């Protein structure tokens, strides 16, 4: 697809490196097919292999010499021929392997809601004391590729626009157009990251780290950074349920939750992680950014679980900062950016705890576990309903390390009707020492589907060291709803990316 990267999948043994040559057929697809026919290959749209002669190769113009190739408008209507020459140890070179792509097609219109948004981020921020942050739930293929997704969740979306091969191209093009310095992605498929996102973004000067969730579904979180602005010092991924059980900083919380076994059991079977990365600011001596990325539990009747996950995540952050400062020295300036899909609108305790630094035992979210109906929200007239996709995720991530299983709906009903010991639990008074501000506001929405719209995604920054310089405005409501809702042929996810420019104080 023109304007979007092609990243071949490489499987090799005893190979140290490969050289790459991309060639374009000199004539459109009809003439290109004659070469394939000469090799005894019928016309196909999927990539296929062949063995052209040296004379045939000489006549084909070379258009690229790296793993990743970015087709342009001159490639439309042509196939591309990729030559890969593997090299092993001692300078040994293997036989070349050839691959022919399908016909390069035009990409989406050059004027889309995304390219219009890119007009506000035409270049990277040049000043070393400023950096641009993106948070984006990119909709994992697992949740978009089923018949249920196509027929029930996103029936308004053109089927081809739900295909991961199409969507991941749009994701990369969108991310690059923001010229960001830090990109935090949620719902990143492990295969999509390793085989496409990472090499495509690396080709444009980015590096990153990825961790899948603590469960059976191969999706997770990624932190990607601009190598001209930052270098990676260290990265860590931690399972929140394991941190609650194992880390001494959470012992008081762990003991208190034994008073509510159904809540504790539910919390200990969630695969939620936090991924953190300490980045050295290359243009600011002795300045570091601690980036934290997470995707909190989704269930609409789990506001209390999300609150507890935030509490655990912040305790992990506190311990990480203490250890890092001991390593680099107390004189170092270390700012925090805590980013992610919190699955929480601004009236929920998880949000207020992040921004106010405290939550009282009287907050109604503590009592959600006793409710039999989805609690009403002051931010929206709809709360997301539990879907079949959610049940599939829960089934795949419910088994804990100890063999426990998340309570079923029947278990919940029994617990609510016979809640004797848990009836004495009245919540917890909790505080934290961080001073976070929400960069992108709460006025519109970051998630928009036919069944729900609301603000779920946030960029929280450490106001002791950083300040907000600018927010890149969201697409207009008319642009978002042009094809009913998200995703669409222009938007690869059911979430919108949020973008903010921050600067050191």
C-alpha positions in Angstrom: 0.0 0.0 0.0 1.5 3.3 -1.1 2.9 5.4 1.7 2.9 2.5 4.2 5.8 0.2 5.1 6.4 -3.4 3.8 8.2 -5.5 6.4 9.1 -9.0 5.4 9.0 -11.8 8.0 12.4 -13.4 8.4 12.9 -17.0 9.6 16.5 -18.2 9.4 19.0 -20.4 11.2 22.8 -19.8 11.6 22.4 -16.4 9.9 24.3 -13.4 11.3 23.0 -10.7 8.9 21.1 -10.3 5.7 21.4 -7.8 2.8 18.2 -6.6 1.1 17.5 -5.4 -2.4 14.0 -4.2 -3.4 13.3 -4.0 -7.2 10.3 -2.6 -9.0 9.1 -4.1 -12.2 9.5 -1.5 -15.0 5.9 -1.9 -16.2 2.6 -2.3 -14.6 1.2 -5.5 -13.3 0.3 -7.0 -16.7 4.0 -7.0 -17.8 5.1 -8.1 -14.4 2.9 -11.1 -14.7 4.8 -12.2 -17.8 7.9 -12.6 -15.7 5.9 -14.7 -13.2 4.4 -16.7 -16.0 7.8 -17.4 -17.4 8.6 -18.9 -14.0 5.5 -21.1 -14.1 3.7 -19.0 -11.4 0.1 -18.0 -11.7 -1.0 -14.5 -10.8 -1.7 -14.1 -7.1 -2.0 -11.2 -4.6 -0.2 -12.9 -1.7 3.6 -12.7 -1.6 5.2 -15.6 -3.5 8.7 -16.9 -4.2 10.5 -17.4 -7.5 14.0 -17.7 -8.9 14.6 -15.0 -11.6 17.7 -15.1 -13.8 20.6 -12.7 -13.5 19.6 -11.1 -16.8 16.1 -10.5 -15.6 17.4 -8.9 -12.4 19.7 -6.6 -14.3 16.7 -5.0 -16.1 14.8 -4.3 -12.9 15.4 -0.9 -11.2 16.5 -1.0 -7.5 14.3 1.0 -5.3 15.4 0.1 -1.8 18.3 -1.6 0.2 17.0 -2.1 3.7 14.7 -4.6 5.4 11.8 -2.1 5.4 10.6 -0.6 2.2 8.1 2.3 1.9 6.3 2.2 -1.4 5.4 5.5 -3.0 3.0 6.6 -5.7 5.4 5.5 -8.5 5.1 1.9 -7.2 1.3 1.7 -7.6 0.2 -0.9 -10.1 3.5 -2.7 -9.8 4.7 -5.7 -7.9 8.0 -5.5 -6.0 10.7 -8.1 -6.0 12.7 -8.6 -2.8 16.1 -10.2 -2.8 17.5 -11.4 0.5 21.1 -12.6 0.8 21.9 -14.3 4.1 25.4 -14.1 5.6 26.8 -16.4 8.3 29.9 -16.6 10.3 33.4 -16.4 8.7 32.0 -14.3 5.9 30.1 -17.1 4.3 27.2 -16.0 2.1 24.2 -18.1 1.4 22.1 -18.4 -1.7 19.8 -15.4 -2.4 16.1 -15.9 -1.6 13.5 -14.0 -3.7 10.0 -12.9 -2.8 7.4 -11.2 -5.0 4.8 -9.0 -3.3 1.2 -8.4 -4.4 0.4 -5.3 -6.5 1.1 -2.1 -4.7 -2.2 -0.3 -4.2 -2.9 3.4 -3.5 -3.2 4.1 0.2 -6.1 6.1 1.8 -6.7 9.5 0.4 -3.8 11.9 1.0 -6.3 14.1 2.9 -7.7 12.2 5.9 -8.6 13.1 9.5 -5.2 11.8 10.5 -3.2 13.7 7.9 -5.1 16.8 8.8 -4.1 16.2 12.4 -0.5 15.8 11.4 -0.4 19.4 10.2 -0.1 20.3 13.9 3.0 18.1 14.3 5.0 18.7 11.1 8.4 18.1 12.7 10.1 16.8 15.8 10.5 19.2 18.7 14.0 20.5 18.3 14.5 21.9 21.8 16.2 19.4 24.2 13.9 20.5 27.1 10.7 19.7 25.2 9.4 16.3 24.2 6.1 15.0 22.6 4.2 12.1 24.2 1.6 9.9 22.5 -0.7 7.3 24.1 -2.6 5.0 21.9 -4.7 1.9 22.3 -4.2 0.4 18.9 -6.8 -2.4 19.1 -5.2 -5.8 19.2 -5.9 -8.2 16.3 -7.3 -10.7 18.8 -10.2 -8.4 19.5 -10.9 -7.3 16.0 -10.5 -10.4 13.9 -13.4 -12.6 15.0 -16.8 -13.0 13.4 -18.3 -11.5 16.6 -16.1 -8.4 16.2 -17.1 -8.0 12.5 -20.8 -8.7 13.0 -21.6 -7.3 16.5 -18.9 -5.0 17.8 -17.9 -3.2 14.6 -20.6 -4.1 12.0 -20.3 -0.6 10.6 -16.6 -1.0 9.7 -15.7 -2.1 6.3 -14.3 -5.7 6.8 -11.0 -5.1 5.0 -10.4 -2.1 7.3 -10.5 -4.5 10.3 -7.7 -6.7 8.9 -4.5 -6.3 10.9 -2.4 -6.1 7.7 -4.3 -2.9 6.8 -4.6 -1.5 10.3 -1.0 -1.8 11.4 0.1 0.1 8.3 -2.2 2.9 9.3 -1.0 2.8 12.9 2.7 3.2 11.8 1.9 6.0 9.4 -0.2 7.8 12.1 2.5 7.4 14.7 5.3 8.7 12.5 3.2 11.7 11.5 3.0 12.9 15.1 6.9 13.1 15.2 6.7 12.0 18.8 9.6 11.4 21.2 7.8 8.9 23.4 5.0 6.6 22.3 3.1 4.4 24.7 0.9 1.8 23.0 -1.6 -0.6 24.5 -3.2 -3.7 23.1 -0.1 -4.4 21.0 -0.1 -7.9 19.5 3.1 -9.6 20.2 3.4 -10.9 16.6 2.5 -7.5 15.2 5.1 -5.8 17.4 8.0 -8.1 16.6 7.3 -8.6 12.9 6.0 -5.2 11.9 5.8 -2.3 14.3 9.3 -2.6 15.8 11.2 -3.0 12.5 9.1 -0.3 10.8 9.6 2.2 13.6 13.2 1.3 14.0 13.7 2.1 10.4 12.7 5.7 11.2 14.9 6.2 14.3 12.9 4.7 17.1 13.7 1.9 19.6 11.4 0.4 22.2 10.5 -2.3 24.7 7.4 -4.5 24.8 5.9 -6.8 27.3 2.8 -9.0 26.9 0.2 -9.2 29.7 0.4 -11.8 32.4 -2.0 -14.3 30.6 -2.6 -16.4 27.6 -3.5 -13.7 25.1 -0.4 -12.5 23.2 -0.9 -8.8 23.5 0.5 -6.2 25.8 2.1 -2.8 26.1 5.0 -1.1 24.3 7.1 2.0 25.1 8.8 3.4 22.0 11.2 6.4 22.0 13.1 8.7 19.6 16.8 7.7 19.7 17.9 11.2 18.8 16.2 12.5 22.0 16.6 9.6 24.5 18.6 6.5 25.3 17.2 3.6 27.3 18.7 3.1 30.7 16.5 0.2 31.8 13.0 -1.2 31.4 10.9 -3.4 33.7 7.5 -5.1 33.3 5.7 -6.2 36.4 2.5 -8.2 36.9 0.3 -6.2 39.3 -1.2 -9.3 40.9 2.2 -10.8 41.6 3.5 -7.5 42.9 0.6 -7.3 45.3 1.4 -10.8 46.6 5.2 -10.6 46.7 6.3 -7.1 47.4 6.6 -5.8 51.0 5.3 -2.3 49.9 1.9 -3.9 49.3 1.7 -6.0 52.4 -0.7 -3.7 54.2 -3.0 -3.6 51.1 -2.8 -7.4 50.8 -3.8 -7.9 54.4 -6.7 -5.5 54.2 -8.1 -7.2 51.1 -8.3 -10.5 52.9 -11.5 -9.0 54.4 -13.1 -9.1 51.0 -12.1 -12.5 49.5 -14.2 -12.0 46.3 -12.4 -8.8 45.5 -8.9 -10.2 46.4 -9.6 -13.3 44.3 -10.7 -11.2 41.3 -7.7 -8.9 41.6 -5.3 -11.8 41.8 -6.5 -13.3 38.5 -6.1 -10.2 36.3 -3.3 -10.2 33.8 -2.7 -6.4 34.0 0.9 -5.2 33.9 2.7 -2.0 34.1 5.7 -1.5 31.8 8.2 1.1 32.8 11.3 2.6 31.1 13.9 5.0 32.4 15.1 7.2 29.6 18.2 9.4 29.6 17.6 12.8 28.0 20.5 13.2 25.5 20.4 17.0 25.4 19.8 17.5 29.1 22.7 16.4 31.3 21.6 14.4 34.3 18.0 14.5 33.3 15.9 11.4 33.1 12.3 10.5 32.3 10.5 7.5 33.9 7.8 6.4 31.5 5.1 4.1 32.8 2.5 2.5 30.5 -0.5 0.4 31.5 -3.8 -0.9 30.4 -6.2 -1.4 33.3 -8.8 -4.1 33.6 -11.8 -3.5 31.4 -15.0 -4.8 33.1 -17.7 -2.2 33.6 -18.4 -3.5 37.1 -14.8 -3.3 38.2 -14.1 0.3 39.1 -12.8 -0.9 42.5 -10.3 -3.3 40.7 -9.0 -0.5 38.5 -8.5 1.7 41.6 -6.5 -1.1 43.3 -4.5 -1.6 40.2 -3.6 2.1 40.2 -2.6 1.9 43.9 -0.3 -1.1 43.2 1.1 0.5 40.1 2.1 3.7 42.0 3.7 1.6 44.8 5.8 -0.1 42.1 6.7 3.3 40.7 7.7 4.6 44.1 10.1 1.6 44.6 11.5 1.9 41.1 12.3 5.6 41.5 14.0 5.0 44.8 16.2 2.3 43.3 17.0 4.4 40.3 17.9 7.4 42.3 20.2 5.3 44.4 21.9 4.1 41.2 22.3 7.5 39.4 22.6 9.8 42.4 20.2 12.0 44.3 21.3 15.0 42.2 19.7 13.6 39.1 16.4 15.1 37.9 13.9 12.3 37.3 10.5 13.2 36.0 7.6 10.8 35.6 5.1 10.4 32.8 2.4 7.8 33.6 0.4 6.9 30.5 -2.2 4.4 29.4 -5.7 3.2 28.9 -7.2 3.4 32.4 -10.6 2.2 31.3 -11.8 4.9 33.7 -13.7 8.0 33.0 -12.9 11.2 35.1 -15.6 10.5 37.7 -14.1 7.2 38.7 -11.9 6.7 41.7 -8.9 5.5 39.7 -8.7 8.9 37.9 -9.3 11.0 41.0 -6.7 9.0 42.9 -4.1 9.8 40.2 -4.9 13.5 40.1 -5.7 14.3 43.7 -3.3 12.0 45.5 -5.9 10.4 47.7 -9.1 8.4 48.0 -11.3 8.0 51.0 -12.9 4.9 52.3 -16.3 6.5 51.6 -15.8 6.6 47.9 -18.6 4.7 46.2 -16.3 2.8 43.9 -15.2 0.7 46.9 -18.7 -0.8 47.0 -19.0 -1.7 43.3 -18.3 -5.3 44.1 -21.6 -5.5 45.9 -23.7 -4.1 43.1 -25.8 -6.2 40.8 -26.1 -3.6 38.0 -23.5 -1.6 36.1 -23.0 1.7 38.1 -24.1 4.9 36.4 -21.5 7.3 35.3 -21.7 11.1 35.4 -19.4 11.5 32.4 -21.5 9.6 29.9 -25.1 8.3 29.4 -23.6 4.9 28.5 -21.1 2.6 30.3 -19.4 -0.1 28.1 -21.3 -3.3 28.2 -19.6 -6.7 28.7 -19.3 -8.3 25.3 -18.4 -11.7 24.0 -14.9 -10.4 23.2 -14.5 -9.4 26.9 -15.6 -12.9 28.0 -13.0 -14.4 25.6 -10.3 -12.2 27.1 -11.4 -13.1 30.6 -11.5 -16.8 29.9 -8.0 -16.6 28.4 -6.5 -14.6 31.3 -8.4 -15.9 34.3 -6.1 -18.7 35.4 -3.7 -17.4 38.0 -0.4 -18.8 39.0 -2.0 -20.6 41.9 -4.7 -22.1 39.8 -7.5 -19.8 41.0 -10.2 -18.8 38.5 -12.0 -15.5 38.3 -15.5 -15.7 39.8 -18.2 -16.4 37.3 -21.4 -14.4 37.1 -23.0 -17.1 39.2 -20.3 -16.9 41.8 -20.9 -13.1 42.0 -24.6 -13.5 42.5 -24.0 -16.0 45.3 -21.4 -13.8 46.9 -23.7 -10.8 46.8 -26.6 -12.7 48.3 -24.6 -14.2 51.1 -22.1 -11.4 51.8 -21.6 -11.9 55.5 -17.9 -11.3 56.4 -17.4 -8.9 53.5 -20.3 -6.7 54.6 -18.0 -5.2 57.3 -15.5 -3.9 54.7 -16.0 -0.2 54.2 -13.1 0.7 51.9 -9.7 2.1 52.5 -8.2 5.5 53.0 -5.2 5.8 50.7 -2.7 8.5 49.7 0.3 8.8 47.4 3.0 11.5 47.2 3.1 12.1 43.5 1.7 15.3 41.9 0.2 14.3 38.6 -1.7 16.5 36.1 -3.8 15.2 33.2 -2.3 16.6 30.0 -5.1 16.1 27.5 -8.2 17.1 29.4 -11.5 15.3 29.8 -13.9 17.2 27.6 -14.5 15.0 24.5 -13.7 11.3 24.2 -10.8 8.9 23.5 -12.9 5.8 22.8 -15.8 6.0 20.3 -17.9 3.0 19.2 -21.5 2.4 18.4 -22.1 1.3 22.0 -20.0 3.7 24.0 -18.0 6.9 23.9 -16.0 8.4 26.7 -12.5 9.5 28.0 -10.5 6.4 29.0 -7.0 7.3 28.0 -4.6 9.6 29.8 -1.2 11.2 29.8 -0.4 12.0 33.5 2.8 14.0 34.0 4.8 14.9 37.1 4.1 18.6 37.8 7.0 18.9 40.1 9.4 18.7 37.1 7.3 19.1 34.0 4.7 21.4 32.6 2.3 21.2 29.7 3.2 23.2 26.7 0.5 22.1 24.2 -2.1 19.4 23.4 -2.7 18.3 19.8 -6.4 18.6 19.3 -8.5 15.5 18.5 -10.2 15.0 15.2 -13.6 16.6 14.9 -16.8 14.7 15.8 -17.8 14.9 12.2 -14.6 13.2 11.1 -14.9 10.5 13.8 -18.5 9.7 12.9 -18.1 9.9 9.1 -18.4 6.1 9.0 -20.6 5.8 12.1 -17.9 5.1 14.7 -14.4 3.7 15.2 -12.6 1.9 13.7 -13.0 2.9 10.1 -11.0 3.1 6.9 -9.2 6.1 8.3 -9.0 5.2 12.0 -7.3 1.9 12.7 -8.5 1.6 16.3 -11.7 2.1 18.4 -9.5 4.6 20.4 -8.0 7.9 19.4 -4.4 8.7 20.0 -3.8 11.4 22.5 -0.8 13.7 22.0 0.8 16.3 24.3 4.0 18.4 24.3 5.7 18.6 27.6 8.7 20.6 28.8 11.0 20.6 31.7 10.5 23.3 34.3 
